[in-house]
Amino acid sequence: MTLTEKLLARAAGKATVSAGENIWVKADILMTHDVCGPGTIGVFQREFGAKAKVWDRHRVVIIPDHYIFTADSRSNRNVDLLREFARDQGLTYFYDVIDDPNGTWKFDPARGPLRRQYGSRYAGVCHAALPQKGHTRPGEVLFGTDSHTCMAGAFNQFATGIGNTDAGFVMGTGKLLLKVPETMRFRLEGRLQPGVMAKDIILHAIGEIGFDGATYRALQFEGSGIAGLSMDDRMTIANMAIEAGGKNGIFPYDARTAEYVDTRTRLNGTRTHYEPVEPDADQRFVYDSVIDLDRLEPTVACHPDPGQRKLARDLGDVQLDRAYIGSCTGGKTSDFVEFARVVRGRRVRIDTFGVPATPEIVHDLQTTRWAGQTLWDILLAAGVQLTENAGCAACLGGPVDTFGRVNAPLRCISATNRNFPGRMGHKESQIFLASPATVAASAIAGHIADPREYFSTVPVAES
């Protein structure tokens, strides 16, 4: 069996399963957020009763993150609905925006979008927060009401996005009927060259098969090249499995996975026990390919979908109006490090917005130093507009006052994960997806640029 098949077989209590088989799967974690949480709760209460209790209050994780830092009253109210539900259910893991369990959330536009407006439990973007808070464990099943839940596949688990109706059912029963997906294998060999990032790997892969080339399939990443990828790198790749239509993305378990998970579960007091799955020798795939990391170049997904792959060096004539770094895919600490590596000592030519994915990442950027300067100050000196209000921000567009939102028909290069028309705001805007390094180089140039033209050695960071 493939990694996905072995995980689902275990969760179904079966010795084996095969692609196309329909099985009942037990959930280890159900995650929801402020966009889909109220709808999921509505389905749950309608079907199980207004006074019904969730199947396990320790396994429902609620993380408001999408439409948070906006004056839109309905968006603010969504967070209050989640708080009321979490309080009534006695949920262990509700990462509220405010500290008062009986309070109400209201964004204050008078304080502006740049300075922190959240409390001590706020966790930021759900997909980055889940691993940081110790909720991603090898060998488990994670369902989330968000298509990019597949990011957790980096940790050797079956993680996939589901709709509100399915989530309401899981909330009440702890299980879900699934069809076992076919598996496509991508063998990563070699090592990434300077200026090339994990984002280039997944953009290359999607360009090979198309933005619908993995529809309801598992993307399994293997090969010797994985040893050179950090957990952040693996999360970037798994996150965008859905951009090819995938049901999930998944990586094998190794010492790097164990180190991350063991640290995070102990730090946060979450379950420390887990059982990873190992690949069988006789796995069967519907697609099998090799990606030579040594030969990859900075890659861009052009408007209007993630499958429109081109090399950054061939797009120098594409003038830009905006650059954006952030989101679950491109707002991690390592993403900002590579962005800073390119812009340090230079100035951006176009409006450039930076949104860290989590408060922990904000702290990293404000405390990690290069040659006496924090990463935060390096970015500010380069002209980047940075917010302390970690979250999804403009990745999903959001209300018109969302920080970094594209409110006009602009061309924007972004480290986010999706570029369908209207994704970041205005329906006539054009979004180009690229790695943080390519976004940085393009922000400096004012047009799409190959980051290798700007790459230089930077002193090792000091904590």
C-alpha positions as CSV (number, residue, x, y, z in Angstrom):
1,M,0.0,0.0,0.0
2,T,1.0,3.6,-0.5
3,L,1.4,6.0,2.5
4,T,-2.1,7.3,2.1
5,E,-3.6,3.8,1.8
6,K,-1.8,2.6,4.9
7,L,-3.0,5.6,6.9
8,L,-6.6,5.2,5.8
9,A,-6.6,1.5,6.4
10,R,-5.4,2.0,9.9
11,A,-8.1,4.7,10.5
12,A,-10.7,2.4,9.1
13,G,-9.6,-0.6,11.2
14,K,-8.8,-2.6,8.1
15,A,-5.7,-4.7,7.2
16,T,-5.7,-3.3,3.7
17,V,-7.6,-0.8,1.5
18,S,-7.2,0.0,-2.2
19,A,-7.8,3.0,-4.4
20,G,-11.5,3.6,-5.2
21,E,-12.8,1.7,-2.1
22,N,-15.3,3.6,0.1
23,I,-14.5,3.3,3.8
24,W,-15.5,4.8,7.1
25,V,-12.5,6.7,8.6
26,K,-12.0,7.8,12.2
27,A,-10.7,11.3,12.7
28,D,-7.9,12.3,15.0
29,I,-8.5,16.0,14.7
30,L,-11.2,18.2,13.2
31,M,-10.1,21.8,12.6
32,T,-12.3,24.7,11.6
33,H,-11.9,28.5,11.4
34,D,-13.9,31.7,11.3
35,V,-15.0,31.4,7.7
36,C,-16.5,27.9,7.8
37,G,-16.8,27.4,11.6
38,P,-20.2,29.1,12.0
39,G,-21.6,27.1,9.1
40,T,-20.2,23.8,10.4
41,I,-21.6,24.6,13.9
42,G,-25.0,25.3,12.3
43,V,-25.0,21.9,10.5
44,F,-23.9,20.1,13.7
45,Q,-26.7,21.7,15.8
46,R,-29.3,21.2,13.1
47,E,-28.5,17.5,12.7
48,F,-27.5,16.5,16.2
49,G,-29.6,19.0,18.3
50,A,-29.1,22.4,19.7
51,K,-27.8,20.9,23.0
52,A,-25.6,18.2,21.4
53,K,-22.0,17.8,22.4
54,V,-19.1,17.3,20.0
55,W,-17.7,13.7,19.8
56,D,-14.5,14.7,21.6
57,R,-13.9,18.2,23.0
58,H,-10.2,17.6,23.0
59,R,-10.1,16.8,19.3
60,V,-12.0,19.8,17.8
61,V,-9.5,22.6,17.2
62,I,-10.9,26.0,16.3
63,I,-8.5,28.7,14.9
64,P,-9.9,32.0,13.8
65,D,-7.6,33.4,11.1
66,H,-9.1,34.5,7.8
67,Y,-11.2,37.7,8.1
68,I,-10.0,38.9,11.5
69,F,-8.3,42.3,11.2
70,T,-11.1,44.1,9.4
71,A,-13.8,46.5,10.6
72,D,-16.4,44.4,8.8
73,S,-19.0,43.7,11.6
74,R,-20.1,40.3,10.2
75,S,-16.5,39.1,10.1
76,N,-16.0,40.2,13.7
77,R,-19.2,38.5,14.7
78,N,-18.0,35.2,13.3
79,V,-15.3,35.1,15.9
80,D,-17.8,35.7,18.6
81,L,-19.9,32.8,17.4
82,L,-16.9,30.5,17.6
83,R,-16.1,31.8,21.1
84,E,-19.7,31.1,22.3
85,F,-19.6,27.6,20.9
86,A,-16.2,26.8,22.3
87,R,-17.3,28.0,25.7
88,D,-20.5,26.0,25.7
89,Q,-18.7,22.9,24.5
90,G,-15.8,23.2,26.9
91,L,-13.4,22.9,23.9
92,T,-9.7,22.5,25.0
93,Y,-8.3,24.1,21.9
94,F,-9.9,27.4,20.9
95,Y,-7.2,30.0,19.8
96,D,-9.2,33.1,20.4
97,V,-8.4,36.6,19.1
98,I,-9.1,38.1,22.5
99,D,-8.3,37.0,26.1
100,D,-11.7,37.6,27.6
101,P,-13.8,34.4,27.2
102,N,-16.9,36.4,27.7
103,G,-15.9,39.4,25.6
104,T,-16.6,40.4,22.0
105,W,-14.1,40.9,19.2
106,K,-13.9,44.2,17.3
107,F,-11.1,45.4,15.2
108,D,-10.1,49.0,15.8
109,P,-9.3,50.7,12.5
110,A,-8.2,53.8,14.4
111,R,-5.2,51.9,15.6
112,G,-4.3,51.0,12.1
113,P,-3.4,47.6,10.5
114,L,0.2,47.5,11.5
115,R,0.3,47.2,15.3
116,R,-0.8,44.1,17.2
117,Q,-4.5,43.9,18.0
118,Y,-4.8,40.3,19.3
119,G,-4.6,38.6,22.7
120,S,-2.2,36.0,24.1
121,R,-3.9,32.9,22.7
122,Y,-4.3,34.0,19.1
123,A,-2.5,31.5,16.9
124,G,-2.6,33.0,13.3
125,V,-3.1,31.1,10.1
126,C,-4.6,27.7,11.0
127,H,-2.3,25.6,8.7
128,A,0.8,27.1,10.2
129,A,-0.6,27.2,13.7
130,L,-1.6,23.5,13.8
131,P,2.0,22.2,13.7
132,Q,3.3,25.0,15.8
133,K,0.7,24.2,18.5
134,G,1.4,20.4,18.4
135,H,-1.7,19.2,16.5
136,T,0.0,17.5,13.6
137,R,1.3,14.0,14.4
138,P,2.5,11.3,12.0
139,G,0.1,8.4,11.3
140,E,-3.0,10.4,12.1
141,V,-6.0,11.7,10.2
142,L,-6.7,15.5,10.1
143,F,-9.9,16.9,8.6
144,G,-10.2,20.7,8.2
145,T,-12.8,23.0,6.7
146,D,-10.2,24.6,4.4
147,S,-8.8,23.3,1.2
148,H,-5.2,23.8,2.3
149,T,-5.5,21.5,5.3
150,C,-3.4,19.2,3.1
151,M,-0.4,21.1,4.3
152,A,-0.2,18.8,7.3
153,G,0.7,16.0,5.0
154,A,4.2,17.2,5.5
155,F,4.1,15.4,8.8
156,N,3.3,11.9,7.5
157,Q,-0.4,12.2,8.1
158,F,-3.6,12.1,6.0
159,A,-4.8,15.7,6.0
160,T,-7.5,17.0,3.7
161,G,-10.1,19.7,3.4
162,I,-13.8,19.0,3.8
163,G,-17.0,21.1,3.5
164,N,-19.2,22.3,6.3
165,T,-21.7,19.4,6.0
166,D,-19.0,16.8,6.3
167,A,-17.4,18.7,9.1
168,G,-20.7,18.9,11.0
169,F,-21.0,15.1,10.7
170,V,-17.4,14.6,11.9
171,M,-18.0,17.1,14.8
172,G,-20.9,14.8,16.0
173,T,-19.5,11.4,15.2
174,G,-15.7,11.5,14.8
175,K,-15.8,9.7,11.5
176,L,-16.4,10.3,7.8
177,L,-17.0,8.2,4.7
178,L,-14.2,8.5,2.2
179,K,-13.2,7.1,-1.1
180,V,-9.5,6.0,-1.0
181,P,-7.7,8.1,-3.6
182,E,-5.3,6.9,-6.2
183,T,-1.7,7.9,-5.5
184,M,0.8,9.9,-7.7
185,R,4.4,9.7,-6.8
186,F,7.0,12.4,-7.2
187,R,10.5,11.3,-6.4
188,L,12.7,14.2,-5.4
189,E,16.4,13.7,-6.2
190,G,19.4,16.0,-5.8
191,R,19.5,19.3,-3.9
192,L,18.1,22.8,-4.4
193,Q,20.5,25.3,-5.7
194,P,20.9,28.8,-4.2
195,G,17.9,31.0,-5.1
196,V,15.7,28.1,-5.7
197,M,13.1,27.2,-3.0
198,A,10.5,24.5,-2.1
199,K,7.8,26.7,-3.8
200,D,9.7,26.1,-7.1
201,I,9.4,22.4,-6.6
202,I,5.6,22.4,-6.3
203,L,5.1,25.0,-9.0
204,H,7.2,22.8,-11.3
205,A,5.2,19.7,-10.4
206,I,1.8,21.4,-10.9
207,G,3.1,22.8,-14.2
208,E,3.9,19.2,-15.3
209,I,0.4,17.8,-14.6
210,G,-1.9,20.9,-14.7
211,F,-4.0,22.5,-12.1
212,D,-6.5,19.6,-12.3
213,G,-4.0,16.8,-13.0
214,A,-4.3,15.3,-9.5
215,T,-8.0,15.6,-9.0
216,Y,-9.0,13.4,-6.1
217,R,-5.6,11.8,-5.9
218,A,-2.9,11.7,-3.3
219,L,0.5,13.3,-4.1
220,Q,3.2,11.3,-2.4
221,F,6.7,12.8,-2.2
222,E,9.7,10.5,-1.8
223,G,13.4,10.3,-2.8
224,S,16.8,11.2,-1.4
225,G,16.2,14.9,-2.0
226,I,13.7,15.0,0.9
227,A,16.6,14.8,3.3
228,G,17.7,18.3,2.3
229,L,14.2,19.8,2.8
230,S,13.2,21.4,6.1
231,M,9.8,20.9,7.6
232,D,8.9,24.4,6.3
233,D,9.9,23.3,2.8
234,R,7.7,20.1,3.1
235,M,4.8,22.1,4.3
236,T,5.1,24.5,1.4
237,I,4.9,21.5,-1.0
238,A,2.1,19.6,0.7
239,N,0.1,22.8,1.0
240,M,-0.3,23.2,-2.7
241,A,-1.3,19.6,-3.5
242,I,-4.8,21.0,-3.7
243,E,-3.7,23.5,-6.4
244,A,-3.4,20.4,-8.7
245,G,-6.8,19.2,-7.5
246,G,-5.2,16.7,-5.1
247,K,-7.1,15.1,-2.2
248,N,-4.0,15.2,-0.1
249,G,-0.2,15.5,-0.2
250,I,2.0,13.3,2.0
251,F,5.7,12.9,2.9
252,P,7.5,9.9,4.6
253,Y,8.4,10.1,8.2
254,D,12.0,10.7,9.2
255,A,14.2,12.1,12.0
256,R,13.5,15.7,11.0
257,T,9.8,15.0,11.3
258,A,10.2,13.4,14.7
259,E,12.4,16.3,16.0
260,Y,9.7,18.9,15.0
261,V,6.7,17.0,16.2
262,D,8.3,15.8,19.5
263,T,9.4,19.4,20.3
264,R,6.0,20.9,19.5
265,T,3.9,18.3,21.3
266,R,6.0,18.6,24.5
267,L,6.0,22.4,24.3
268,N,2.3,22.7,24.0
269,G,1.2,19.8,26.1
270,T,-0.6,18.0,23.3
271,R,-0.6,14.2,22.7
272,T,3.0,13.0,22.4
273,H,2.2,9.4,21.2
274,Y,2.0,8.7,17.5
275,E,2.7,5.9,15.1
276,P,4.1,6.9,11.7
277,V,3.5,4.8,8.6
278,E,6.2,3.5,6.3
279,P,6.0,2.9,2.6
280,D,5.6,-0.7,1.4
281,A,8.0,-2.1,-1.2
282,D,5.2,-3.0,-3.6
283,Q,3.4,0.3,-3.8
284,R,1.3,1.0,-6.9
285,F,1.0,4.4,-8.4
286,V,-1.1,5.8,-11.3
287,Y,1.7,8.3,-12.0
288,D,5.4,8.2,-11.2
289,S,7.9,10.9,-12.0
290,V,11.3,12.2,-10.9
291,I,12.1,15.8,-10.1
292,D,15.8,16.6,-10.3
293,L,16.2,19.4,-7.7
294,D,19.7,20.3,-9.0
295,R,18.1,21.3,-12.4
296,L,15.2,23.3,-11.0
297,E,15.1,27.1,-11.6
298,P,13.0,29.9,-10.0
299,T,9.5,29.3,-11.3
300,V,6.3,31.4,-11.6
301,A,2.7,30.4,-12.0
302,C,1.1,33.0,-14.2
303,H,-2.4,34.3,-14.3
304,P,-5.0,32.8,-14.3
305,D,-4.3,29.5,-12.6
306,P,-1.5,27.7,-10.7
307,G,-0.7,25.4,-13.7
308,Q,0.5,28.2,-16.0
309,R,4.2,27.5,-15.3
310,K,7.0,29.6,-16.7
311,L,10.6,30.3,-15.6
312,A,11.2,33.6,-13.8
313,R,14.1,34.4,-16.1
314,D,11.8,34.4,-19.1
315,L,9.3,36.9,-17.6
316,G,11.4,40.0,-17.3
317,D,8.9,41.9,-19.5
318,V,6.1,41.5,-17.1
319,Q,5.8,44.8,-15.2
320,L,4.3,44.6,-11.7
321,D,2.4,46.9,-9.4
322,R,2.6,45.0,-6.1
323,A,4.4,42.3,-4.3
324,Y,3.1,40.2,-1.3
325,I,4.7,37.8,1.0
326,G,2.6,35.9,3.5
327,S,0.0,33.1,4.0
328,C,0.4,29.5,5.2
329,T,2.4,28.8,2.1
330,G,4.7,31.8,2.1
331,G,4.6,33.5,5.5
332,K,6.8,31.2,7.6
333,T,10.0,32.3,9.2
334,S,12.2,30.6,6.6
335,D,10.2,32.4,3.9
336,F,10.9,35.8,5.3
337,V,14.6,34.8,5.9
338,E,15.0,34.1,2.1
339,F,13.0,37.3,1.3
340,A,15.3,39.3,3.5
341,R,18.4,37.6,2.0
342,V,17.5,39.2,-1.3
343,V,16.3,42.7,-0.2
344,R,18.9,43.4,2.5
345,G,20.6,46.6,1.6
346,R,18.3,47.3,-1.3
347,R,14.9,49.1,-1.7
348,V,11.7,47.7,-3.3
349,R,10.3,49.7,-6.3
350,I,6.7,48.7,-5.9
351,D,4.2,48.5,-3.0
352,T,5.3,45.4,-1.1
353,F,3.3,43.9,1.8
354,G,4.5,41.4,4.4
355,V,2.1,39.4,6.6
356,P,3.7,36.8,8.9
357,A,1.5,33.6,9.3
358,T,1.6,33.4,13.1
359,P,2.5,35.6,16.1
360,E,5.4,33.3,16.8
361,I,6.8,34.2,13.3
362,V,6.3,37.9,14.1
363,H,8.4,37.3,17.3
364,D,11.1,35.4,15.2
365,L,11.4,38.3,12.8
366,Q,11.6,40.9,15.6
367,T,14.2,39.1,17.6
368,T,16.4,37.3,15.0
369,R,19.4,39.5,14.0
370,W,21.7,39.7,11.0
371,A,24.8,41.8,11.6
372,G,23.1,43.9,14.3
373,Q,19.8,44.3,12.5
374,T,16.6,42.3,13.2
375,L,14.9,40.7,10.2
376,W,12.0,43.0,10.8
377,D,14.2,46.1,10.6
378,I,15.9,44.8,7.4
379,L,12.5,44.4,5.7
380,L,11.3,47.8,6.9
381,A,14.5,49.4,5.7
382,A,13.9,47.9,2.3
383,G,10.5,49.5,2.1
384,V,8.3,46.5,2.9
385,Q,5.0,47.3,4.7
386,L,4.9,44.8,7.6
387,T,2.0,44.1,9.9
388,E,2.2,42.4,13.4
389,N,-1.4,41.2,12.9
390,A,-0.5,37.7,11.7
391,G,-3.2,36.0,9.6
392,C,-4.5,35.1,6.2
393,A,-5.0,38.8,5.2
394,A,-5.1,39.4,1.5
395,C,-4.4,35.8,0.4
396,L,-8.2,35.2,0.3
397,G,-9.1,38.7,-0.6
398,G,-11.4,39.5,2.3
399,P,-13.2,42.7,3.1
400,V,-12.0,45.8,1.3
401,D,-10.1,47.1,4.3
402,T,-8.0,43.9,4.5
403,F,-4.2,44.7,4.7
404,G,-2.6,44.2,1.3
405,R,-5.8,43.4,-0.5
406,V,-5.7,44.1,-4.3
407,N,-8.6,46.6,-4.7
408,A,-7.8,47.6,-8.3
409,P,-6.9,45.7,-11.5
410,L,-3.2,45.4,-10.6
411,R,-0.5,42.9,-11.3
412,C,0.8,41.4,-8.1
413,I,3.5,38.8,-7.5
414,S,2.8,36.8,-4.4
415,A,4.2,34.0,-2.3
416,T,0.7,32.8,-1.6
417,N,-0.8,29.6,-3.1
418,R,-3.7,30.5,-5.4
419,N,-4.2,32.9,-8.3
420,F,-7.6,32.3,-9.8
421,P,-9.3,35.6,-10.9
422,G,-10.4,37.5,-7.9
423,R,-8.5,35.4,-5.4
424,M,-6.7,38.4,-3.8
425,G,-9.4,40.9,-4.3
426,H,-10.3,42.6,-7.6
427,K,-11.6,40.2,-10.2
428,E,-9.6,41.9,-13.0
429,S,-6.3,41.8,-11.1
430,Q,-3.5,39.4,-12.2
431,I,-1.7,37.3,-9.6
432,F,1.6,35.6,-10.3
433,L,2.7,33.0,-7.8
434,A,6.4,32.6,-6.9
435,S,8.8,31.7,-4.1
436,P,9.6,34.4,-1.5
437,A,13.0,34.8,-3.1
438,T,11.5,35.5,-6.5
439,V,8.9,37.8,-5.0
440,A,11.7,39.7,-3.3
441,A,13.8,40.0,-6.5
442,S,10.7,41.1,-8.4
443,A,9.8,43.8,-5.8
444,I,13.3,45.2,-6.2
445,A,13.2,45.1,-10.0
446,G,9.6,46.3,-10.5
447,H,9.1,43.4,-12.9
448,I,9.3,39.6,-12.6
449,A,12.9,38.8,-11.9
450,D,15.1,35.8,-11.3
451,P,16.4,36.0,-7.7
452,R,19.7,34.5,-8.6
453,E,20.5,37.9,-10.2
454,Y,20.3,39.4,-6.7
455,F,21.5,36.5,-4.6
456,S,24.5,37.1,-2.3
457,T,25.9,35.6,0.8
458,V,24.5,37.0,4.1
459,P,26.0,36.6,7.6
460,V,24.5,33.8,9.6
461,A,21.5,34.9,11.7
462,E,21.9,35.5,15.4
463,S,19.1,34.7,17.9
